[in-house]
Amino acid sequence: MSSALMSNYQPLSIEFITGSGTWLTDVQGERYLDALSGIAVCGLGHAHPAVQEAIADQAAKLIHTSNLYRIPLQEKLAEKLVQHSGMEKVFFGNSGAEANEAAIKLARLYASNKKIDKPVIVVMEKSFHGRTMATLSATGNPKVHQGFDPLVEGFRHIPYNDIDALKALANEDLNIVAVMVEPILGEGGVVIPDAGYLKAVRTFCDEHDCLMMVDEIQTGMCRTGKWFAFQYEDVMPDVMTLAKALGNGVPIGACLARGEAANLFQPGNHGSTFGGNPLASRAALAVIEVLEADNLAQRAEVLGNRLLDGLKQALKAVPGIKEIRGAGLMLAIELDEDAPDLVALALKEKLLINVTAGNVIRLLPVLVMSDSEADQIVTKLSKLLKAYLA
Ligand SMILES: Cc1ncc(COP(=O)(O)O)c(C=O)c1O
């Protein structure tokens, strides 16, 4: 690896140079089946023609002007997101962390407007919200905190999927202004909460006059079989954040809000030089058009069930597997023990997977794959796991 790069990543020594749909090709011309989509980013697969065309066309017209001037493509994109989510207003940044920073700032403004001292945002253990100072402080993983003291104050971590823990906070002398939650824990191990969990969070927020903020950065944009995973329950959050698949690889993040939260930011409160620029907005609009036209939320559900059934069937008698679970195309095979070498072994089999939380094989494949490609993921992965766990 180039010595000119900082050492914060430890990339595998493979160099991909082209991609098409569900496949990536390396410098040697070897093809790899991608069951990770650049960590839930390339939902439409690699080099999708509609996204390609939109980026190229926009690059030839206008890439950037800044938010000093109106950006019609950004306005159109906001309208589309509002339409699909039921939220009311949107702020655009360039990443998930920035989207969550905006959400955290909204919670702080909400507190400030109510003259609340020492506001607290409730966040979850094992959550992941980003790597900026505020979002890493919100993140419920001590490894992410390590070395970065003093953390941003005002976050209180409680166990995920534990409504009693949330309710118990009401007995403490805390100024809770928001609850920030992933509808499914992504980095934390693809943990799917009990049905009714988000609804109970909503009720708590209503009863305690605080904002329900849903981090859909990994789950959003049709991945789980709905446009947004919160839509599995009959709830509406006050704030929702997006990034990852929104631009299919073109960096863009969004913080959406509804009700009082939608009107908190006033000129000068927040901003981003690049946020929602014409290029990124055009790419995201192209993504949304394809998601709509090809009904990919439904397709993600169908493909997800196919993968889930296939994996359960193929691995049913294999020891060392704790659980196989998923929602749409966000799937996990939880092992009894950590599997630090599995990603490299899969790579040898020309399959891209991820292992998160030590022992959870995470699959986040593209939404546009064929049935046969889904079956190839099952075949390759089950063969690998049978050998690995034997
Ligand atoms: C749920 C969630 N929130 C926030 C982030 C941070 O996004 P980014 O890396 O774009 O800053 C991630 C990234 O993995 C994520 O999964």
PDBQT file of the ligand as one rigid body, heavy atoms in Angstrom, charges set to zero:
ROOT
HETATM    1  C1  LIG A 401     -26.206   3.367  10.454  1.00  0.00    +0.000 C 
HETATM    2  C2  LIG A 401     -25.033   4.195  10.021  1.00  0.00    +0.000 A 
HETATM    3  N1  LIG A 401     -24.987   5.483  10.361  1.00  0.00    +0.000 NA
HETATM    4  C3  LIG A 401     -23.968   6.273   9.976  1.00  0.00    +0.000 A 
HETATM    5  C4  LIG A 401     -22.922   5.788   9.240  1.00  0.00    +0.000 A 
HETATM    6  C5  LIG A 401     -21.790   6.698   8.840  1.00  0.00    +0.000 C 
HETATM    7  O1  LIG A 401     -21.833   6.951   7.483  1.00  0.00    +0.000 OA
HETATM    8  P1  LIG A 401     -20.563   7.573   6.724  1.00  0.00    +0.000 P 
HETATM    9  O2  LIG A 401     -19.485   6.524   6.754  1.00  0.00    +0.000 OA
HETATM   10  O3  LIG A 401     -21.066   7.864   5.340  1.00  0.00    +0.000 OA
HETATM   11  O4  LIG A 401     -20.162   8.804   7.461  1.00  0.00    +0.000 OA
HETATM   12  C6  LIG A 401     -22.930   4.437   8.868  1.00  0.00    +0.000 A 
HETATM   13  C7  LIG A 401     -21.800   3.863   8.105  1.00  0.00    +0.000 C 
HETATM   14  O5  LIG A 401     -21.541   2.687   8.143  1.00  0.00    +0.000 OA
HETATM   15  C8  LIG A 401     -24.006   3.627   9.258  1.00  0.00    +0.000 A 
HETATM   16  O6  LIG A 401     -24.063   2.331   8.941  1.00  0.00    +0.000 OA
ENDROOT
TORSDOF 0
